Amino acid sequence: MAEELNLSSLKPAKPRQERKRVGRGMGSGKGRYSGRGIKGQKARAGSHKMRAGFEGGQMPVYMRLGKQRGPTSKDAMPIGPFRTSTIPVNVAALDRFDAGAEVTPESLVAAGVIKNTKTDVKILGNGEINKKLTVRVHAISAAAREKIEKAGGTVDLLRATKAKKHRAPKPAAPVEPEAAPEPEPEQQTEEA
């Protein structure tokens, strides 16, 4: 029968292993240098608390290599300073709204389609819709607009889309007519 468990009979599941005491004489196996080797940075206190990427005072690799410029820079959110991020919502997700309802970012949050209204919402054309809805979002794809309007709904954009700028083609340089080569003067032959 197992011994009754009480405070006086508690003991660990396996015997404890006492820690090795360093610096207690050559016979202990951890004397003299206490397992730290001979001098140097790694023999000092705090030597194993260097930050990630530290190369011992040598110029670190992230400073030796060239920086990648352009839309992937640190300031570029999410891809570049000229980009904006949007939350995609497919047309199929709008089917949960009643016919005649107004779909806004706030109503999408209330319906649990998106988490919050901090980011712009873009409606995409995946799925089908048969209900007449008034959709007011930041952006919409051409396919999604077509499906919503085909079902009898309307689309209003909360942010006006910027018209794409078309660069005027550079005028072609005028082609100069090639000058006819000048005839070489005939050499006069001396008549004897």
Contact map, one row per residue, 1 for C-alpha under 8 A:
111000000000000000000000000000000000000000000000000000000000000000000000000000000000000000000000000000000000000000000000000000000000000000000000000000000000000000000000000000000000000000000000
111100000000000000000000000000000000000000000000000000000000000000000000000000000000000000000000000000000000000000000000000000000000000000000000000000000000000000000000000000000000000000000000
111110000000000000000000000000000000000000000000000000000000000000000000000000000000000000000000000000000000000000000000000000000000000000000000000000000000000000000000000000000000000000000000
011111000000000000000000000000000000000000000000000000000000000000000000000000000000000000000000000000000000000000000000000000000000000000000000000000000000000000000000000000000000000000000000
001111101100000000000000000000000000000000000000000000000000000000000000000000000000000000000000000000000000000000000000000000000000000000000000000000000000000000000000000000000000000000000000
000111111100000000000000000000000000000000000000000000000000000000000000000000000000000000000000000000000000000000000000000000000000000000000000000000000000000000000000000000000000000000000000
000011111100000000000000000000000000000000000000000000000000000000000000000000000000000000000000000000000000000000000000000000000000000000000000000000000000000000000000000000000000000000000000
000001111100000000000000000000000000000000000000000000000000000000000000000000000000000000000000000000000000000000000000000000000000000000000000000000000000000000000000000000000000000000000000
000011111110000000000000000000000000000000000000000000000000000000000000000000000000000000000000000000000000000000000000000000000000000000000000000000000000000000000000000000000000000000000000
000011111111000000000000000000000000000000000000000000000000000000000000000000000000000000000000000000000000000000000000000000000000000000000000000000000000000000000000000000000000000000000000
000000001111100000000000000000000000000000000000000000000000000000000000000000000000000000000000000000000000000000000000000000000000000000000000000000000000000000000000000000000000000000000000
000000000111111100000000000000000000000000000000000000000000000000000000000000000000000000000000000000000000000000000000000000000000000000000000000000000000000000000000000000000000000000000000
000000000011111000000000000000000000000000000000000000000000000000000000000000000000000000000000000000000000000000000000000000000000000000000000000000000000000000000000000000000000000000000000
000000000001111100000000000000000000000000000000000000000000000000000000000000000000000000000000000000000000000000000000000000000000000000000000000000000000000000000000000000000000000000000000
000000000001111110000000000000000000000000000000000000000000000000000000000000000000000000000000000000000000000000000000000000000000000000000000000000000000000000000000000000000000000000000000
000000000001011111000000000000000000000000000000000000000000000000000000000000000000000000000000000000000000000000000000000000000000000000000000000000000000000000000000000000000000000000000000
000000000000001111100000000000000000000000000000000000000000000000000000000000000000000000000000000000000000000000000000000000000000000000000000000000000000000000000000000000000000000000000000
000000000000000111110000000000000000000000000000000000000000000000000000000000000000000000000000000000000000000000000000000000000000000000000000000000000000000000000000000000000000000000000000
000000000000000011111000000000000000000000000000000000000000000000000000000000000000000000000000000000000000000000000000000000000000000000000000000000000000000000000000000000000000000000000000
000000000000000001111100000001000000000000000000000000000000000000000000000000000000000000000000000000000000000000000000000000000000000000000000000000000000000000000000000000000000000000000000
000000000000000000111111000001000000000000000000000000000000000000000000000000000000000000000000000000000000000000000000000000000000000000000000000000000000000000000000000000000000000000000000
000000000000000000011111000101100110000000000000000000000000000000000000000000000000000000000000000000000000000000000000000000000000000000000000000000000000000000000000000000000000000000000000
000000000000000000001111100001111100000000000000000000000000000000000000000000000000000000000000000000000000000000000000000000000000000000000000000000000000000000000000000000000000000000000000
000000000000000000001111110101100000000000000000000000000000000000000000000000000000000000000000000000000000000000000000000000000000000000000000000000000000000000000000000000000000000000000000
000000000000000000000011111111110000000000000000000000000000000000000000000000000000000000000000000000000000000000000000000000000000000000000000000000000000000000000000000000000000000000000000
000000000000000000000001111111110000000000000000000000000000000000000000000000000000000000000000000000000000000000000000000000000000000000000000000000000000000000000000000000000000000000000000
000000000000000000000000111111100000000000000000000000000000000000000000000000000000000000000000000000000000000000000000000000000000000000000000000000000000000000000000000000000000000000000000
000000000000000000000101111111100000000000000000000000000000000000000000000000000000000000000000000000000000000000000000000000000000000000000000000000000000000000000000000000000000000000000000
000000000000000000000000111111100000000000000000000000000000000000000000000000000000000000000000000000000000000000000000000000000000000000000000000000000000000000000000000000000000000000000000
000000000000000000011111111111111110000000000000000000000000000000000000000000000000000000000000000000000000000000000000000000000000000000000000000000000000000000000000000000000000000000000000
000000000000000000000111111111111110000000000000000000000000000000000000000000000000000000000000000000000000000000000000000000000000000000000000000000000000000000000000000000000000000000000000
000000000000000000000010110001111100000000000000000000000000000000000000000000000000000000000000000000000000000000000000000000000000000000000000000000000000000000000000000000000000000000000000
000000000000000000000010000001111111110000000000000000000000000000000000000000000000000000000000000000000000000000000000000000000000000000000000000000000000000000000000000000000000000000000000
000000000000000000000110000001111111100000000000000000000000000000000000000000000000000000000000000000000000000000000000000000000000000000000000000000000000000000000000000000000000000000000000
000000000000000000000100000001101111100000000000000000000000000000000000000000000000000000000000000000000000000000000000000000000000000000000000000000000000000000000000000000000000000000000000
000000000000000000000000000000001111111001100000000000000000000000000000000000000000000000000000000000000000000000000000000000000000000000000000000000000000000000000000000000000000000000000000
000000000000000000000000000000001111111000100000000000000000000000000000000000000000000000000000000000000000000000000000000000000000000000000000000000000000000000000000000000000000000000000000
000000000000000000000000000000001001111100100000000000000000000000000000000000000000000000000000000000000000000000000000000000000000000000000000000000000000000000000000000000000000000000000000
000000000000000000000000000000000001111111110000000000000000000000000000000000000000000000000000000000000000000000000000000000000000000000000000000000000000000000000000000000000000000000000000
000000000000000000000000000000000000011111110000000000000000000000000000000000000000000000000000000000000000000000000000000000000000000000000000000000000000000000000000000000000000000000000000
000000000000000000000000000000000000001111110010000000000000000000000000000000000000000000000000000000000000000000000000000000000000000000000000000000000000000000000000000000000000000000000000
000000000000000000000000000000000001001111111011000000000000000000000000000000000000000000000000000000000000000000000000000000000000000000000000000000000000000000000000000000000000000000000000
000000000000000000000000000000000001111111111010000000000000000000000000000000000000000000000000000000000000000000000000000000000000000000000000000000000000000000000000000000000000000000000000
000000000000000000000000000000000000001111111110000000000000000000000000000000000000000000000000000000000000000000000000000000000000000000000000000000000000000000000000000000000000000000000000
000000000000000000000000000000000000000001111110000000000000000000000000000000000000000000000000000000000000000000000000000000000000000000000000000000000000000000000000000000000000000000000000
000000000000000000000000000000000000000000011111100000000000000000000000000000000000000000000000000000000000000000000000000000000000000000000000000000000000000000000000000000000000000000000000
000000000000000000000000000000000000000011111111110000000000000000000000000000000000000000000000000000000000000000000000000000000000000000000000000000000000000000000000000000000000000000000000
000000000000000000000000000000000000000001000111110000000000000000000000000000000000000000000000000000000000000000000000000000000000000000000000000000000000000000000000000000000000000000000000
000000000000000000000000000000000000000000000111111000000000000000000000000000000000000000000000000000000000000000000000000000000000000000000000000000000000000000000000000000000000000000000000
000000000000000000000000000000000000000000000011111101000000000000000000000000000000000000000000000000000000000000000000000000000000000000000000000000000000000000000000000000000000000000000000
000000000000000000000000000000000000000000000000111111000000000000000000000000000000000000000000000000000000000000000000000000000000000000000000000000000000000000000000000000000000000000000000
000000000000000000000000000000000000000000000000011111000000000000000000000000000000000000000000000000000000000000000000000000000000000000000000000000000000000000000000000000000000000000000000
000000000000000000000000000000000000000000000000001111100001100000000000000000000000000000000000000000000000000000000000000000000000000000000000000000000000000000000000000000000000000000000000
000000000000000000000000000000000000000000000000011111111001000000000000000000000000000000000000000000000000000000000000000000000000000000000000000000000000000000000000000000000000000000000000
000000000000000000000000000000000000000000000000000011111111000000000000000000000000000000000000000000000000000000000000000000000000000000000000000000000000000000000000000000000000000000000000
000000000000000000000000000000000000000000000000000001111100000000000000000000000000000000000000000000000000000000000000000000000000000000000000000000000000000000000000000000000000000000000000
000000000000000000000000000000000000000000000000000001111111000000000000000000000000000000000000000000000000000000000000000000000000000000000000000000000000000000000000000000000000000000000000
000000000000000000000000000000000000000000000000000000111111000000000000000000000000000000000000000000000000000000000000000000000000000000000000000000000000000000000000000000000000000000000000
000000000000000000000000000000000000000000000000000000101111101100000000000000000000000000000000000000000000000000000000000000000000000000000000000000000000000000000000000000000000000000000000
000000000000000000000000000000000000000000000000000011101111111100000000000000000000000000000000000000000000000000000000000000000000000000000000000000000000000000000000000000000000000000000000
000000000000000000000000000000000000000000000000000010000011111110000000000000000000000000000000000000000000000000000000000000000000000000000000000000000000000000000000000000000000000000000000
000000000000000000000000000000000000000000000000000000000001111110000000000000000000000000000000000000000000000000000000000000000000000000000000000000000000000000000000000000000000000000000000
000000000000000000000000000000000000000000000000000000000011111111000000000000000000000000000000000000000000000000000000000000000000000000000000000000000000000000000000000000000000000000000000
000000000000000000000000000000000000000000000000000000000011111111000000000000000000000000000000000000000000000000000000000000000000000000000000000000000000000000000000000000000000000000000000
000000000000000000000000000000000000000000000000000000000000111111100000000000000000000000000000000000000000000000000000000000000000000000000000000000000000000000000000000000000000000000000000
000000000000000000000000000000000000000000000000000000000000001111110000000000000000000000000000000000000000000000000000000000000000000000000000000000000000000000000000000000000000000000000000
000000000000000000000000000000000000000000000000000000000000000011111000000000000000000000000000000000000000000000000000000000000000000000000000000000000000000000000000000000000000000000000000
000000000000000000000000000000000000000000000000000000000000000001111101100000000000000000000000000000000000000000000000000000000000000000000000000000000000000000000000000000000000000000000000
000000000000000000000000000000000000000000000000000000000000000000111111100000000000000000000000000000000000000000000000000000000000000000000000000000000000000000000000000000000000000000000000
000000000000000000000000000000000000000000000000000000000000000000011111100000010000000000000000000000000000000000000000000000000000000000000000000000000000000000000000000000000000000000000000
000000000000000000000000000000000000000000000000000000000000000000001111100100111000000000000000000000000000000000000000000000000000000000000000000000000000000000000000000000000000000000000000
000000000000000000000000000000000000000000000000000000000000000000011111110100110000000000000000000000000000000000000000000000000000000000000000000000000000000000000000000000000000000000000000
000000000000000000000000000000000000000000000000000000000000000000011111111100010000000000000000000000000000000000000000000000000000000000000000000000000000000000000000000000000000000000000000
000000000000000000000000000000000000000000000000000000000000000000000001111110000000000000000000000000000000000000000000000000000000000000000000000000000000000000000000000000000000000000000000
000000000000000000000000000000000000000000000000000000000000000000000000111110011000000000000000000000000000000000000000000000000000000000000000000000000000000000000000000000000000000000000000
000000000000000000000000000000000000000000000000000000000000000000000011111111111100000000000000000000000000000000000000000000000000000000000000000000000000000000000000000000000000000000000000
000000000000000000000000000000000000000000000000000000000000000000000000011111111011000000000000000000000000000000000000000000000000000000000000000000000000000000000000000000000000000000000000
000000000000000000000000000000000000000000000000000000000000000000000000000111111011100000000000000000000000000000000000000000000000000000000000000000000000000000000000000000000000000000000000
000000000000000000000000000000000000000000000000000000000000000000000011000111111010000000000000000000000000000000000000000000000000000000000000000000000000000000000000000000000000000000000000
000000000000000000000000000000000000000000000000000000000000000000000111101111111110000000000000000000000000000000000000000000000000000000000000000000000000000000000000000000000000000000000000
000000000000000000000000000000000000000000000000000000000000000000000010001111111111000000000000000000000000000000000000000000000000000000000000000000000000000000000000000000000000000000000000
000000000000000000000000000000000000000000000000000000000000000000000000000100011111000000000000000000000000000000000000000000000000000000000000000000000000000000000000000000000000000000000000
000000000000000000000000000000000000000000000000000000000000000000000000000011111111100000000000000000000000000000000000000000000000000000000000000000000000000000000000000000000000000000000000
000000000000000000000000000000000000000000000000000000000000000000000000000011001111110000000000000000000000000000000000000000000000000000000000000000000000000000000000000000000000000000000000
000000000000000000000000000000000000000000000000000000000000000000000000000001000011111000000000000000000000000000000011000000000000000000000000000000000000000000000000000000000000000000000000
000000000000000000000000000000000000000000000000000000000000000000000000000000000001111100000000000000000000000000000011110000000000000000000000000000000000000000000000000000000000000000000000
000000000000000000000000000000000000000000000000000000000000000000000000000000000000111110000000000000000000000001000011110000000000000000000000000000000000000000000000000000000000000000000000
000000000000000000000000000000000000000000000000000000000000000000000000000000000000011111000000000000000000000000000000111100000000000000000000000000000000000000000000000000000000000000000000
000000000000000000000000000000000000000000000000000000000000000000000000000000000000001111101000000000000000000010000000111100000000000000000000000000000000000000000000000000000000000000000000
000000000000000000000000000000000000000000000000000000000000000000000000000000000000000111111100000000000000000000000000001111100000000000000001000000000000000000000000000000000000000000000000
000000000000000000000000000000000000000000000000000000000000000000000000000000000000000011111110000000000000000000000000001111111000000000000001000100000000000000000000000000000000000000000000
000000000000000000000000000000000000000000000000000000000000000000000000000000000000000001111110000000000000000000000000000001111000000000000000000000000000000000000000000000000000000000000000
000000000000000000000000000000000000000000000000000000000000000000000000000000000000000011111111000000000000000010000000000000000000000000000000000000000000000000000000000000000000000000000000
000000000000000000000000000000000000000000000000000000000000000000000000000000000000000001111111100000100000000000000000000000001000000000000000000000000000000000000000000000000000000000000000
000000000000000000000000000000000000000000000000000000000000000000000000000000000000000000111111110000000000000000000000000000001110000000000000000000000000000000000000000000000000000000000000
000000000000000000000000000000000000000000000000000000000000000000000000000000000000000000001111110000000000000000000000000000000000000000000000000000000000000000000000000000000000000000000000
000000000000000000000000000000000000000000000000000000000000000000000000000000000000000000000111111010100000000000000000000000000000000000000000000000000000000000000000000000000000000000000000
000000000000000000000000000000000000000000000000000000000000000000000000000000000000000000000011111110000000000000000000000000000010000000000000000000000000000000000000000000000000000000000000
000000000000000000000000000000000000000000000000000000000000000000000000000000000000000000000000111110000000000000000000000000000011100000000000000000000000000000000000000000000000000000000000
000000000000000000000000000000000000000000000000000000000000000000000000000000000000000000000000011111000000000000000000000000000011110000000000000000000000000000000000000000000000000000000000
000000000000000000000000000000000000000000000000000000000000000000000000000000000000000000000000111111100000000000000000000000000001110000000000000000000000000000000000000000000000000000000000
000000000000000000000000000000000000000000000000000000000000000000000000000000000000000000000000000111110010000000000000000000000000111100000000000000000000000000000000000000000000000000000000
000000000000000000000000000000000000000000000000000000000000000000000000000000000000000000000100100011111011000000000000000000000000111110000000000000000000000000000000000000000000000000000000
000000000000000000000000000000000000000000000000000000000000000000000000000000000000000000000000000001111111000000000000000000000000001110000000000000000000000000000000000000000000000000000000
000000000000000000000000000000000000000000000000000000000000000000000000000000000000000000000000000000111111100000001000100000000000000110000000000000000000000000000000000000000000000000000000
000000000000000000000000000000000000000000000000000000000000000000000000000000000000000000000000000000011111110000011000000000000000000000000000000000000000000000000000000000000000000000000000
000000000000000000000000000000000000000000000000000000000000000000000000000000000000000000000000000001111111111000000000000000000000000000000000000000000000000000000000000000000000000000000000
000000000000000000000000000000000000000000000000000000000000000000000000000000000000000000000000000000111111111111000000000000000000000000000000000000000000000000000000000000000000000000000000
000000000000000000000000000000000000000000000000000000000000000000000000000000000000000000000000000000001111111111111000000000000000000000000000000000000000000000000000000000000000000000000000
000000000000000000000000000000000000000000000000000000000000000000000000000000000000000000000000000000000111111110000000000000000000000000000000000000000000000000000000000000000000000000000000
000000000000000000000000000000000000000000000000000000000000000000000000000000000000000000000000000000000011111111000000000000000000000000000000000000000000000000000000000000000000000000000000
000000000000000000000000000000000000000000000000000000000000000000000000000000000000000000000000000000000001111111100000000000000000000000000000000000000000000000000000000000000000000000000000
000000000000000000000000000000000000000000000000000000000000000000000000000000000000000010001000000000000001111111100000000000000000000000000000000000000000000000000000000000000000000000000000
000000000000000000000000000000000000000000000000000000000000000000000000000000000000001000000000000000000001101111111000000000000000000000000000000000000000000000000000000000000000000000000000
000000000000000000000000000000000000000000000000000000000000000000000000000000000000000000000000000000000000100111111000000000000000000000000000000000000000000000000000000000000000000000000000
000000000000000000000000000000000000000000000000000000000000000000000000000000000000000000000000000000000100100001111110000000000000000000000000000000000000000000000000000000000000000000000000
000000000000000000000000000000000000000000000000000000000000000000000000000000000000000000000000000000001100100001111111000000000000000000000000000000000000000000000000000000000000000000000000
000000000000000000000000000000000000000000000000000000000000000000000000000000000000000000000000000000000000000000011111000000000000000000000000000000000000000000000000000000000000000000000000
000000000000000000000000000000000000000000000000000000000000000000000000000000000000111000000000000000000000000000011111100000000000000000000000000000000000000000000000000000000000000000000000
000000000000000000000000000000000000000000000000000000000000000000000000000000000000111000000000000000000000000000001111110000000000000011100000000000000000000000000000000000000000000000000000
000000000000000000000000000000000000000000000000000000000000000000000000000000000000011110000000000000001000000000000011111000000000000011100000000000000000000000000000000000000000000000000000
000000000000000000000000000000000000000000000000000000000000000000000000000000000000011110000000000000000000000000000001111100000000000011111000000000000000000000000000000000000000000000000000
000000000000000000000000000000000000000000000000000000000000000000000000000000000000000111100000000000000000000000000000111110000000000010111001000000000000000000000000000000000000000000000000
000000000000000000000000000000000000000000000000000000000000000000000000000000000000000111100000000000000000000000000000011111000000000000011011000000000000000000000000000000000000000000000000
000000000000000000000000000000000000000000000000000000000000000000000000000000000000000001100000000000000000000000000000001111110000000000001111101000000000000000000000000000000000000000000000
000000000000000000000000000000000000000000000000000000000000000000000000000000000000000001110000000000000000000000000000000111110000000000000001000000000000000000000000000000000000000000000000
000000000000000000000000000000000000000000000000000000000000000000000000000000000000000001110000000000000000000000000000000011111000000000000000000000000000000000000000000000000000000000000000
000000000000000000000000000000000000000000000000000000000000000000000000000000000000000000110000000000000000000000000000000011111100000000000000001000000000000000000000000000000000000000000000
000000000000000000000000000000000000000000000000000000000000000000000000000000000000000000110110000000000000000000000000000000111110000000000000001100100000000000000000000000000000000000000000
000000000000000000000000000000000000000000000000000000000000000000000000000000000000000000000010000000000000000000000000000000011111000000000000000000100000000000000000000000000000000000000000
000000000000000000000000000000000000000000000000000000000000000000000000000000000000000000000010011100000000000000000000000000001111100000000000000000111000000000000000000000000000000000000000
000000000000000000000000000000000000000000000000000000000000000000000000000000000000000000000000001110000000000000000000000000000111110000000000000100111100000000000000000000000000000000000000
000000000000000000000000000000000000000000000000000000000000000000000000000000000000000000000000001111100000000000000000000000000011111000000000000100011100000000000000000000000000000000000000
000000000000000000000000000000000000000000000000000000000000000000000000000000000000000000000000000111100000000000000000000000000001111100000000000000001111000000000000000000000000000000000000
000000000000000000000000000000000000000000000000000000000000000000000000000000000000000000000000000001110000000000000000000000000000111110000000000000001111000000000000000000000000000000000000
000000000000000000000000000000000000000000000000000000000000000000000000000000000000000000000000000001111000000000000000000000000000011111000000000000000011110000000000000000000000000000000000
000000000000000000000000000000000000000000000000000000000000000000000000000000000000000000000000000000111000000000000001111000000000001111110000000000000001111000000000000000000000000000000000
000000000000000000000000000000000000000000000000000000000000000000000000000000000000000000000000000000000000000000000001110000000000000111110000000000000000111000000000000000000000000000000000
000000000000000000000000000000000000000000000000000000000000000000000000000000000000000000000000000000000000000000000001111000000000000011111000000000000000111010000000000000000000000000000000
000000000000000000000000000000000000000000000000000000000000000000000000000000000000000000000000000000000000000000000000011100000000000011111101100000000000100000000000000000000000000000000000
000000000000000000000000000000000000000000000000000000000000000000000000000000000000000000000000000000000000000000000000011110000000000000111111100000000000000000000000000000000000000000000000
000000000000000000000000000000000000000000000000000000000000000000000000000000000000000000000000000000000000000000000000000010000000000000011111110000000000000000000000000000000000000000000000
000000000000000000000000000000000000000000000000000000000000000000000000000000000000000000000000000000000000000000000000000110000000000000001111111000000000000000000000000000000000000000000000
000000000000000000000000000000000000000000000000000000000000000000000000000000000000000001100000000000000000000000000000001111000000000000011111111100000000000000000000000000000000000000000000
000000000000000000000000000000000000000000000000000000000000000000000000000000000000000000000000000000000000000000000000000010000000000000011111111110000010000000000000000000000000000000000000
000000000000000000000000000000000000000000000000000000000000000000000000000000000000000000000000000000000000000000000000000000000000000000000111111111000000000000000000000000000000000000000000
000000000000000000000000000000000000000000000000000000000000000000000000000000000000000000000000000000000000000000000000000010011000000000000011111111100000000000000000000000000000000000000000
000000000000000000000000000000000000000000000000000000000000000000000000000000000000000000100000000000000000000000000000000000001001100000000001111111111110000000000000000000000000000000000000
000000000000000000000000000000000000000000000000000000000000000000000000000000000000000000000000000000000000000000000000000000000000000000000000111111111110000000000000000000000000000000000000
000000000000000000000000000000000000000000000000000000000000000000000000000000000000000000000000000000000000000000000000000000000000000000000000011111111000000000000000000000000000000000000000
000000000000000000000000000000000000000000000000000000000000000000000000000000000000000000000000000000000000000000000000000000001111000000000000001111111000000000000000000000000000000000000000
000000000000000000000000000000000000000000000000000000000000000000000000000000000000000000000000000000000000000000000000000000000011100000000000000111111100000000000000000000000000000000000000
000000000000000000000000000000000000000000000000000000000000000000000000000000000000000000000000000000000000000000000000000000000011111000000000000111111110000000000000000000000000000000000000
000000000000000000000000000000000000000000000000000000000000000000000000000000000000000000000000000000000000000000000000000000000001111000000000000110011111000000000000000000000000000000000000
000000000000000000000000000000000000000000000000000000000000000000000000000000000000000000000000000000000000000000000000000000000000011100000000100110001111100000000000000000000000000000000000
000000000000000000000000000000000000000000000000000000000000000000000000000000000000000000000000000000000000000000000000000000000000011110000000000000000111110000000000000000000000000000000000
000000000000000000000000000000000000000000000000000000000000000000000000000000000000000000000000000000000000000000000000000000000000000111110000000000000011111100000000000000000000000000000000
000000000000000000000000000000000000000000000000000000000000000000000000000000000000000000000000000000000000000000000000000000000000000111100000000000000001111100000000000000000000000000000000
000000000000000000000000000000000000000000000000000000000000000000000000000000000000000000000000000000000000000000000000000000000000000011100000000000000000111110000000000000000000000000000000
000000000000000000000000000000000000000000000000000000000000000000000000000000000000000000000000000000000000000000000000000000000000000000000000000000000000111111000000000000000000000000000000
000000000000000000000000000000000000000000000000000000000000000000000000000000000000000000000000000000000000000000000000000000000000000000100000000000000000001111100000000000000000000000000000
000000000000000000000000000000000000000000000000000000000000000000000000000000000000000000000000000000000000000000000000000000000000000000000000000000000000000111110000000000000000000000000000
000000000000000000000000000000000000000000000000000000000000000000000000000000000000000000000000000000000000000000000000000000000000000000000000000000000000000011111000000000000000000000000000
000000000000000000000000000000000000000000000000000000000000000000000000000000000000000000000000000000000000000000000000000000000000000000000000000000000000000001111100000000000000000000000000
000000000000000000000000000000000000000000000000000000000000000000000000000000000000000000000000000000000000000000000000000000000000000000000000000000000000000000111110000000000000000000000000
000000000000000000000000000000000000000000000000000000000000000000000000000000000000000000000000000000000000000000000000000000000000000000000000000000000000000000011111000000000000000000000000
000000000000000000000000000000000000000000000000000000000000000000000000000000000000000000000000000000000000000000000000000000000000000000000000000000000000000000001111100000000000000000000000
000000000000000000000000000000000000000000000000000000000000000000000000000000000000000000000000000000000000000000000000000000000000000000000000000000000000000000000111110000000000000000000000
000000000000000000000000000000000000000000000000000000000000000000000000000000000000000000000000000000000000000000000000000000000000000000000000000000000000000000000011111000000000000000000000
000000000000000000000000000000000000000000000000000000000000000000000000000000000000000000000000000000000000000000000000000000000000000000000000000000000000000000000001111100000000000000000000
000000000000000000000000000000000000000000000000000000000000000000000000000000000000000000000000000000000000000000000000000000000000000000000000000000000000000000000000111110000000000000000000
000000000000000000000000000000000000000000000000000000000000000000000000000000000000000000000000000000000000000000000000000000000000000000000000000000000000000000000000011111000000000000000000
000000000000000000000000000000000000000000000000000000000000000000000000000000000000000000000000000000000000000000000000000000000000000000000000000000000000000000000000001111100000000000000000
000000000000000000000000000000000000000000000000000000000000000000000000000000000000000000000000000000000000000000000000000000000000000000000000000000000000000000000000000111110000000000000000
000000000000000000000000000000000000000000000000000000000000000000000000000000000000000000000000000000000000000000000000000000000000000000000000000000000000000000000000000011111000000000000000
000000000000000000000000000000000000000000000000000000000000000000000000000000000000000000000000000000000000000000000000000000000000000000000000000000000000000000000000000001111100000000000000
000000000000000000000000000000000000000000000000000000000000000000000000000000000000000000000000000000000000000000000000000000000000000000000000000000000000000000000000000000111110000000000000
000000000000000000000000000000000000000000000000000000000000000000000000000000000000000000000000000000000000000000000000000000000000000000000000000000000000000000000000000000011111000000000000
000000000000000000000000000000000000000000000000000000000000000000000000000000000000000000000000000000000000000000000000000000000000000000000000000000000000000000000000000000001111100000000000
000000000000000000000000000000000000000000000000000000000000000000000000000000000000000000000000000000000000000000000000000000000000000000000000000000000000000000000000000000000111110000000000
000000000000000000000000000000000000000000000000000000000000000000000000000000000000000000000000000000000000000000000000000000000000000000000000000000000000000000000000000000000011111000000000
000000000000000000000000000000000000000000000000000000000000000000000000000000000000000000000000000000000000000000000000000000000000000000000000000000000000000000000000000000000001111100000000
000000000000000000000000000000000000000000000000000000000000000000000000000000000000000000000000000000000000000000000000000000000000000000000000000000000000000000000000000000000000111110000000
000000000000000000000000000000000000000000000000000000000000000000000000000000000000000000000000000000000000000000000000000000000000000000000000000000000000000000000000000000000000011111000000
000000000000000000000000000000000000000000000000000000000000000000000000000000000000000000000000000000000000000000000000000000000000000000000000000000000000000000000000000000000000001111100000
000000000000000000000000000000000000000000000000000000000000000000000000000000000000000000000000000000000000000000000000000000000000000000000000000000000000000000000000000000000000000111110000
000000000000000000000000000000000000000000000000000000000000000000000000000000000000000000000000000000000000000000000000000000000000000000000000000000000000000000000000000000000000000011111000
000000000000000000000000000000000000000000000000000000000000000000000000000000000000000000000000000000000000000000000000000000000000000000000000000000000000000000000000000000000000000001111100
000000000000000000000000000000000000000000000000000000000000000000000000000000000000000000000000000000000000000000000000000000000000000000000000000000000000000000000000000000000000000000111110
000000000000000000000000000000000000000000000000000000000000000000000000000000000000000000000000000000000000000000000000000000000000000000000000000000000000000000000000000000000000000000011111
000000000000000000000000000000000000000000000000000000000000000000000000000000000000000000000000000000000000000000000000000000000000000000000000000000000000000000000000000000000000000000001111
000000000000000000000000000000000000000000000000000000000000000000000000000000000000000000000000000000000000000000000000000000000000000000000000000000000000000000000000000000000000000000000111
